[in-house]
Amino acid sequence: MPDYSRSSSHPKGLYILFVTEMWERFNYYGMRAVLILYMTKALLFSKVFAASLYGSYTGLIYLTPLLGGYIADRYWGNSRSIITGGIVMAIGEIILFISASVFQHQADLSLLLFFCGLSCMISGNGFFKPNISSLVGQLYEDGDKRKDAAYTIFYMGINTGGALGPVICGLAGDTGNPADFRWAFLAGAVSMVIGVIVQAVFHRRYVIAPDGKALGQTPENAPARLLRPLVITGGLLLFTLLMIGLLYLDAKVVSYLSYLLLAAVVLIAFVIFRDTSLTRLEKQRIKVIFIISFFVIFFWAAFEQAGASLTFFADEQTNRQLNWKIPVWSIHLVSGAGLLLFFRLFLAARKRLSAAADHILRNSVYGLLLVLSAGLLLLNLYLLAMPEASLLLDEIPPSLFLSLGSVYIVLFAPFFTWLWPRLGKREPGAAVKMAIGLLLLALGYLWIAFGVKEIAPGTKVSIIWITGMYGLHSLGELCLSPIGLSLVNKLSPLKFSSLLMAVWFLATAAANKFAGVLSTLYPEQGRTVNFCGYLIRNSYDFFLLFVVMVGAAALLLLLLSRWLSAMMAPAVEKPAPEIVTLLSAGQQV
């Protein structure tokens, strides 16, 4: 077996996981980009109800991985869970496609299908999301120096999918005609099917441990009766039906999700702190995790406005008219560079995949490169046949702005990888870095608040305000999200590592639910909202709320930073600098 410990090359399984996760993130973020617009423009939900439902949906999205991870570890294995979850999500997108195809003539059926589709997305994500990331590290032996770089490569795949999804789904579905939203859901379904096929065909062959055994297989002591196709299908169906009920109940009947999440955190705290085997230092570190998770709620509640209130703002109050004339010759030039890149990838694939055992993967790569090359050639032939010498880029669909976060992450992550080590002894501690992340988020809202201050109702502002805000938010994410994830891993006692990671995901789920609640405050003309005594009459008041809320959380965390540092051992106070690139767009591994 080759010794990769001193080599810069990576196992082929890393790239299989990269592609699978990229297509899944394409699916999730592409669908998320148009979801609130579909609810308000096609299903004609009020903005208040749509925002509340959006919060319930995203909250459950981050809650179900706790159950999915548990089932995978004890019964199904990672591979089966990933493929099964992916199939359920693809079915969910197809159901949403049908919903968006019949809403004009069969409103009741469309509404029923809409809730069914969302629930399939929730249940499928619960089995897919927690299992694929854990396989990356298992490709390498303990102490392998390539592991950090592998996670960087993997999470760049996440950001690639997060950037492409809103662009493709936005261009396909967010056209101004509500009937076209179905094409966005169909694009999500296709991407998810591609991801499932890649995983199903290549997992056993390439996603293998250093000893040559396939990773993520069924646990040895798993009961055989629970692995029967009929039992798995029935269990997934029941789980999806449960999600339909929970989603509908939280959105239409009683908002219980916040209380459920709080009860879960209290229960976890009770289970952990009553364990008499924990040392005083371990309990201190666990307290730090709970405190940090509390502050994380404020960050993500404000950050996740992107899918709801900020999409409303981009749609209604942002001047998205560009009127750019793009010369056809420049498209030919870029296409030529693309063809050259495809040729180099062809040569690399022929070299790396020359073994007879790699013929299926090799032919798959060749086929993909052939399809992409043919698409570029056809596009250029079409442009050559056109009489116009330029193409007009008129207006940006509002859904496309959700791709900015992933683009900024790819651009800014190398800077932070370079920055933290250069600071040496002046490098701030983990709590201070997270406080800086909160401050940058508050500055993003302060920036856009200035952009809308004292403007007349109905006035649209420059695109610079929302793009600048997303840039500051991404800088804040790079300071907070990877640092927090690293901190939870390093502070957790081994026996409670999974349970304490659940606290992080519960905080994220609570934040997404809270984000939906806050999005219901988004102002409409002639409506004044009273939020805890604070009157919200316009966009300026709305954005200022986040400046104050997040800014106050940042200052409080900054004041507590020395105390928190004293509760942590020096060895875990500063995470490794490489960890700053280990995150996904909008969250959150």
C-alpha positions in Angstrom: 0.0 0.0 0.0 1.5 3.4 -0.9 2.7 5.7 1.9 0.8 8.9 1.6 1.9 10.4 4.9 4.7 12.2 3.3 2.9 12.9 0.0 1.0 16.0 -1.1 -1.5 13.9 -3.1 -4.9 13.0 -1.6 -7.0 9.9 -1.7 -9.5 9.8 -4.6 -12.2 9.3 -2.1 -11.8 13.0 -1.0 -12.9 14.1 -4.4 -15.8 11.8 -4.5 -17.0 13.3 -1.2 -16.2 16.8 -2.6 -18.5 16.3 -5.6 -21.3 14.7 -3.6 -21.3 17.5 -1.0 -21.0 20.2 -3.7 -24.2 19.0 -5.5 -26.1 18.7 -2.2 -25.1 22.2 -1.2 -26.1 23.3 -4.7 -29.5 21.8 -4.1 -30.0 23.2 -0.6 -28.8 26.8 -1.2 -30.4 27.0 -4.7 -33.8 26.0 -3.3 -33.3 28.3 -0.3 -32.6 31.2 -2.5 -36.1 31.1 -4.1 -38.1 29.6 -1.3 -39.3 32.8 0.4 -40.1 34.3 -3.1 -42.1 31.2 -4.1 -44.1 31.4 -0.9 -45.0 35.1 -1.3 -45.3 35.4 -5.1 -46.7 32.0 -6.1 -48.5 30.6 -3.0 -49.4 34.2 -2.0 -48.5 33.8 1.7 -48.2 37.0 3.7 -44.6 38.0 4.4 -45.2 37.5 8.1 -46.4 33.9 7.7 -43.8 33.1 5.0 -40.9 34.4 7.2 -42.3 32.4 10.2 -42.6 29.2 8.1 -39.1 29.8 6.7 -37.7 29.9 10.3 -39.5 26.7 11.2 -38.1 25.0 8.1 -34.5 26.0 8.6 -34.8 25.3 12.4 -35.9 21.8 11.7 -33.2 21.4 9.0 -30.5 21.8 11.7 -32.4 19.8 14.3 -32.9 16.5 12.4 -29.2 15.7 11.9 -29.0 14.9 15.6 -31.3 11.9 15.0 -29.9 11.1 11.6 -26.4 10.9 13.0 -27.5 8.7 15.9 -29.2 6.2 13.5 -26.2 6.2 11.2 -23.7 5.5 14.0 -25.7 2.6 15.4 -27.8 1.0 12.7 -27.4 2.2 9.1 -23.8 3.4 8.6 -22.7 6.6 7.0 -22.9 5.4 3.4 -26.4 4.1 3.5 -27.6 7.2 5.4 -26.0 9.6 2.8 -27.5 7.8 -0.2 -30.9 7.4 1.5 -31.0 11.0 2.7 -30.0 12.2 -0.8 -32.8 10.2 -2.4 -35.4 11.6 0.0 -34.2 15.2 -0.7 -34.4 14.6 -4.4 -38.0 13.4 -4.0 -38.7 16.5 -1.9 -37.5 18.7 -4.7 -39.6 16.8 -7.3 -42.6 17.3 -5.0 -41.9 21.0 -4.8 -41.6 21.0 -8.6 -45.0 19.5 -8.9 -46.4 22.0 -6.3 -45.0 24.9 -8.4 -46.5 23.4 -11.5 -50.1 23.2 -10.3 -50.4 26.2 -7.9 -52.3 28.3 -10.4 -55.1 25.8 -10.9 -55.1 23.6 -7.9 -54.1 25.8 -4.9 -55.1 23.3 -2.2 -53.1 20.4 -3.8 -50.2 22.7 -4.3 -50.2 23.8 -0.7 -50.3 20.1 0.5 -47.5 19.2 -1.8 -45.5 22.2 -0.6 -45.5 21.0 3.0 -44.7 17.5 1.9 -41.8 18.7 -0.2 -40.3 20.7 2.6 -40.7 17.8 5.0 -38.8 15.5 2.7 -36.0 18.1 2.5 -35.9 18.2 6.3 -35.9 14.4 6.9 -33.5 13.7 4.1 -31.1 16.4 5.3 -31.2 14.8 8.7 -29.5 11.7 7.3 -27.3 13.3 4.7 -25.7 16.2 6.5 -24.1 14.8 9.7 -22.6 11.8 7.9 -20.6 13.0 4.9 -18.3 15.4 6.7 -17.3 12.8 9.3 -15.9 10.6 6.4 -13.3 13.1 5.3 -11.1 12.7 8.3 -11.4 8.9 8.2 -9.7 8.8 4.8 -6.4 9.5 6.6 -4.4 7.9 9.4 -4.1 9.7 12.8 -1.3 12.3 12.6 -1.5 12.6 8.8 -0.5 16.2 7.9 -2.7 16.2 4.9 -5.9 16.1 6.9 -6.2 19.9 7.4 -5.7 20.5 3.7 -8.3 17.8 3.0 -10.9 19.6 5.0 -10.0 22.9 3.2 -10.5 21.2 -0.1 -13.8 19.6 1.0 -15.2 22.8 2.3 -14.3 24.7 -0.8 -16.6 22.1 -2.5 -19.3 23.3 -0.1 -18.8 26.9 -1.0 -18.7 26.1 -4.7 -22.1 24.5 -4.4 -23.3 27.3 -2.2 -22.2 29.8 -4.9 -23.5 28.0 -7.9 -26.9 26.9 -6.5 -28.4 30.4 -6.1 -27.0 31.5 -9.4 -28.4 28.6 -11.5 -31.6 28.2 -9.6 -32.1 31.9 -9.5 -31.6 32.3 -13.3 -33.9 29.3 -14.0 -36.7 30.1 -11.6 -36.6 33.8 -10.4 -37.6 35.3 -13.8 -40.5 37.5 -12.6 -43.0 34.9 -13.7 -44.2 32.8 -10.6 -44.8 29.8 -12.8 -41.0 29.5 -13.4 -40.1 28.8 -9.8 -40.7 25.1 -10.7 -37.5 25.1 -12.8 -35.5 26.2 -9.8 -36.8 23.2 -7.8 -36.2 20.9 -10.8 -32.6 22.1 -11.0 -32.2 21.3 -7.3 -33.7 17.8 -7.9 -31.2 17.1 -10.8 -28.3 18.2 -8.7 -29.3 16.0 -5.8 -29.7 13.0 -8.2 -26.2 13.6 -9.5 -24.8 13.7 -6.0 -26.6 10.4 -5.1 -25.4 8.6 -8.3 -21.8 9.7 -7.6 -21.9 8.5 -4.0 -23.7 5.2 -4.9 -21.4 4.3 -7.8 -18.0 5.3 -6.4 -18.2 5.1 -2.6 -17.2 1.5 -2.0 -14.4 1.8 -4.6 -12.8 5.0 -3.4 -14.1 6.2 0.0 -11.8 3.8 1.8 -9.7 3.9 5.0 -5.9 3.7 4.9 -6.2 -0.1 5.5 -8.2 -0.5 2.3 -11.7 -1.1 3.8 -14.7 0.9 2.6 -15.7 3.6 5.1 -19.2 4.2 6.6 -20.5 0.7 6.2 -23.2 -0.9 8.4 -22.1 -1.3 12.0 -21.2 -4.9 12.9 -23.8 -5.2 15.7 -26.7 -3.5 13.8 -29.9 -5.7 13.9 -30.5 -7.2 10.5 -34.3 -6.6 10.7 -33.8 -2.9 10.8 -31.8 -3.0 7.5 -34.6 -4.5 5.4 -35.7 -2.2 2.5 -39.3 -2.3 3.6 -38.4 -1.3 7.2 -36.1 1.5 6.0 -38.7 2.8 3.6 -41.4 2.6 6.2 -39.3 4.4 8.8 -38.4 7.2 6.4 -42.1 7.6 5.5 -43.1 7.8 9.1 -40.3 10.2 9.8 -41.3 12.4 6.9 -45.0 12.4 8.0 -43.8 13.4 11.5 -41.9 16.3 9.9 -45.0 17.4 8.0 -46.9 17.5 11.3 -44.2 19.3 13.2 -43.6 21.9 10.5 -47.4 22.6 10.1 -47.9 22.7 13.8 -45.1 25.2 14.5 -46.1 27.4 11.5 -49.9 27.3 11.8 -51.0 26.2 15.2 -48.6 26.9 18.0 -44.9 28.0 17.9 -43.5 25.2 20.0 -40.0 24.8 18.4 -38.2 27.4 20.5 -39.5 25.7 23.7 -38.5 22.3 22.4 -35.0 23.4 21.6 -34.6 25.1 25.0 -35.9 22.0 26.8 -33.3 19.9 24.8 -30.4 22.1 25.9 -31.6 22.0 29.5 -31.8 18.2 29.4 -28.3 17.9 27.9 -26.9 20.2 30.5 -28.6 18.2 33.3 -27.2 14.9 31.9 -23.7 16.2 31.6 -23.3 18.2 34.8 -24.8 15.4 37.0 -21.9 13.1 35.9 -19.6 12.8 38.9 -16.7 11.5 36.9 -16.1 15.0 35.3 -13.2 17.0 36.8 -13.6 20.7 37.8 -11.6 21.8 34.7 -13.8 19.7 32.4 -16.9 21.2 33.9 -15.5 24.7 33.4 -14.7 24.0 29.7 -18.3 22.6 29.2 -19.7 25.9 30.7 -17.6 27.8 28.1 -19.3 25.7 25.4 -22.8 26.6 26.6 -21.9 30.3 27.0 -20.4 30.5 23.5 -23.4 28.6 22.0 -25.7 31.2 23.6 -23.8 34.1 21.8 -23.8 32.1 18.5 -27.6 32.3 18.5 -27.5 36.0 18.1 -25.0 35.8 15.3 -26.9 33.3 13.1 -30.3 34.8 13.9 -29.0 38.0 12.3 -26.9 36.3 9.6 -29.7 34.1 8.4 -31.9 37.0 7.5 -30.4 36.4 4.1 -33.0 33.9 3.2 -36.0 36.0 4.2 -36.0 39.7 5.1 -32.8 40.5 3.1 -34.3 38.7 0.1 -37.4 40.9 0.5 -35.1 43.9 0.6 -33.2 42.8 -2.5 -36.4 42.3 -4.3 -38.2 45.5 -3.3 -35.7 48.1 -2.2 -32.5 47.4 -4.2 -31.9 48.9 -7.6 -30.9 45.7 -9.4 -30.7 47.3 -12.9 -27.3 47.0 -14.4 -27.8 47.6 -18.1 -24.3 46.2 -18.8 -23.4 45.4 -22.4 -21.1 42.5 -22.5 -19.1 42.2 -25.7 -19.5 38.9 -27.5 -15.7 38.7 -28.0 -15.1 38.6 -24.3 -17.4 35.6 -24.0 -15.4 33.9 -26.7 -12.2 34.7 -24.8 -13.5 33.3 -21.5 -14.8 30.2 -23.4 -11.4 29.6 -24.9 -9.9 29.7 -21.4 -12.5 27.3 -20.2 -11.8 24.9 -23.0 -8.1 25.1 -22.2 -8.9 24.3 -18.5 -11.0 21.3 -19.6 -8.2 20.0 -21.7 -5.7 20.2 -18.8 -8.2 18.5 -16.6 -8.5 15.7 -19.2 -4.7 15.3 -19.2 -4.7 15.2 -15.4 -7.5 12.6 -15.3 -5.7 10.4 -17.8 -2.6 10.5 -15.7 -4.2 10.1 -12.2 -6.9 7.5 -13.3 -4.7 5.4 -15.7 -5.2 2.2 -13.7 -7.6 -0.4 -15.1 -9.6 -0.4 -11.8 -10.3 3.3 -12.4 -12.0 2.9 -15.8 -15.5 3.8 -14.6 -14.4 7.0 -12.8 -12.1 7.9 -15.7 -14.9 7.5 -18.3 -17.2 9.5 -16.0 -14.8 12.4 -15.9 -14.2 12.2 -19.6 -18.0 12.3 -20.2 -18.4 15.3 -17.9 -15.6 17.2 -19.6 -17.1 16.3 -23.0 -20.5 17.6 -22.1 -19.1 20.8 -20.6 -16.9 21.4 -23.7 -19.8 20.7 -26.1 -22.0 23.2 -24.1 -19.4 25.9 -24.4 -19.0 25.3 -28.2 -22.7 25.3 -28.8 -23.0 28.6 -26.8 -20.3 30.2 -28.9 -21.8 29.0 -32.2 -25.1 30.5 -31.1 -23.4 33.8 -30.3 -21.6 33.8 -33.6 -24.9 33.4 -35.4 -26.3 36.5 -33.6 -26.3 39.8 -35.4 -25.6 41.7 -32.1 -22.1 42.4 -31.0 -22.9 42.4 -27.3 -25.3 40.9 -24.8 -27.4 43.0 -22.4 -27.2 42.1 -18.7 -30.3 43.9 -17.6 -31.5 43.1 -14.1 -30.1 40.8 -11.3 -32.7 38.5 -9.8 -32.9 39.0 -6.0 -32.2 35.3 -5.4 -28.7 35.6 -6.9 -27.5 37.7 -3.9 -27.5 34.6 -1.7 -24.5 33.4 -3.6 -22.4 36.3 -2.4 -21.7 34.7 1.0 -20.0 31.7 -0.6 -18.1 33.9 -3.1 -16.8 36.1 -0.3 -15.8 33.1 1.8 -13.6 31.7 -1.0 -12.0 35.2 -1.5 -11.5 36.0 2.2 -10.6 32.6 3.8 -6.9 32.7 2.5 -6.5 36.1 4.1 -7.5 34.8 7.6 -5.3 31.7 7.1 -2.4 34.1 6.6 -3.4 36.7 9.2 -3.7 34.7 12.5 -0.2 33.1 12.4 1.4 36.5 11.5 0.0 38.1 14.7 2.1 35.7 16.8 1.7 36.6 20.5 -0.8 39.3 19.6 -3.2 36.8 18.1 -6.5 37.3 20.0 -8.1 34.4 21.9 -11.1 32.4 20.6 -13.7 34.4 22.5 -12.3 37.7 21.3 -12.2 36.5 17.7 -15.9 35.5 18.0 -16.7 38.9 19.5 -15.0 40.5 16.5 -17.2 38.3 14.2 -20.3 39.7 16.0 -19.0 43.3 15.6 -18.4 42.8 11.9 -22.0 41.5 11.5 -23.3 44.5 13.4 -21.2 46.8 11.1 -22.8 45.1 8.1 -26.2 46.1 9.3 -25.0 49.6 10.2 -23.7 49.9 6.7 -27.0 49.0 5.1 -28.9 51.1 7.7 -27.0 54.2 6.5 -28.0 53.2 2.9 -31.7 53.4 3.6 -31.7 56.2 6.2 -34.2 59.0 5.3 -35.2 57.6 1.9 -38.7 58.1 0.7 -41.0 55.0 0.7 -40.7 53.0 -2.5 -37.2 54.4 -3.3 -34.7 51.8 -4.4 -31.1 52.1 -3.2 -27.8 51.3 -4.8 -26.6 47.7 -5.1 -23.5 48.7 -3.2 -25.3 48.7 0.2 -26.4 45.0 0.1 -23.2 43.7 -1.5 -21.1 45.6 1.1 -23.2 44.3 3.9 -22.8 40.7 2.7 -19.0 41.2 2.5 -18.9 42.4 6.2 -21.1 39.5 7.2 -18.8 37.0 5.5 -15.8 38.5 7.3 -17.7 38.0 10.6 -18.5 34.4 9.7 -14.8 33.6 9.2 -14.1 35.1 12.6 -16.8 33.2 14.4 -18.0 30.0 12.8 -14.8 28.0 12.4 -13.4 29.3 15.7 -16.6 28.2 17.5 -16.6 24.8 15.9 -12.9 24.2 16.7 -13.5 25.3 20.3 -16.4 22.9 20.8 -14.2 20.0 19.5 -11.2 20.9 21.7 -13.1 21.7 24.9 -15.4 18.7 24.9 -14.5 15.7 27.1 -14.2 12.6 24.9 -17.2 10.9 26.6 -19.5 13.8 25.8 -18.1 15.1 22.5 -21.1 14.1 20.4 -23.6 15.5 23.0 -21.8 18.8 23.2 -21.6 19.1 19.4 -25.4 18.6 19.6 -25.5 21.7 21.8 -23.8 23.6 18.9 -26.4 22.4 16.4 -29.3 23.1 18.8 -28.0 26.6 19.1 -27.9 26.9 15.3 -31.4 25.4 15.0 -32.7 27.9 17.6 -31.0 30.8 15.8 -32.6 29.8 12.5 -36.0 29.7 14.2 -35.3 33.1 15.8 -34.2 34.4 12.4 -37.7 33.6 11.0 -39.4 35.3 14.0 -37.2 38.4 13.4 -38.0 38.4 9.7 -41.7 38.7 10.5 -40.8 42.2 11.7 -39.7 43.3 8.2 -41.6 46.5 7.5 -44.3 46.9 4.9 -45.7 50.3 3.8 -48.2 51.6 6.3 -47.4 48.9 9.0 -45.7 49.7 12.3 -44.4 46.8 14.4 -43.8 47.0 18.1 -40.9 44.7 19.2 -40.4 44.8 22.9 -41.2 48.5 23.0 -39.1 49.3 19.9 -41.2 50.7 17.0 -40.2 49.5 13.5 -41.7 51.8 10.9 -39.2 51.4 8.0 -36.1 49.5 6.8 -33.8 51.8 8.8 -35.5 51.0 12.0 -35.4 47.3 11.1 -31.7 47.1 10.3 -30.9 49.3 13.4 -32.5 46.6 15.5 -29.8 44.1 14.4 -27.0 46.7 14.9 -28.1 47.1 18.6 -28.9 43.4 19.3 -25.7 42.0 17.7 -23.5 44.9 18.8 -24.6 44.4 22.4 -23.9 40.7 22.2 -20.4 41.5 20.8 -19.6 43.9 23.6 -20.8 41.5 26.3 -18.8 38.7 24.9 -15.8 41.0 24.7 -16.2 41.9 28.4 -16.5 38.2 29.3 -13.5 37.1 27.1 -10.9 37.2 29.9 -13.1 35.3 32.3 -13.8 32.7 29.6 -10.1 32.4 28.7 -9.3 31.7 32.4 -11.8 28.8 32.3 -10.0 27.2 29.4 -6.7 25.5 29.5 -3.9 27.3 27.5 -3.6 24.4 25.1 -7.1 24.9 23.7 -7.4 28.7 24.0 -6.1 29.3 20.4 -7.4 26.9 17.7 -4.9 25.9 14.9 -4.8 28.6 12.2 -5.7 26.1 9.5 -9.2 25.7 11.0 -10.2 29.1 9.7 -11.0 27.7 6.3 -13.1 24.8 7.6 -16.7 26.1 7.2 -19.6 26.0 4.9 -21.4 28.9 3.3 -24.0 30.3 5.7 -23.0 27.7 8.2 -21.7 25.6 9.7 -20.4 22.3 9.1 
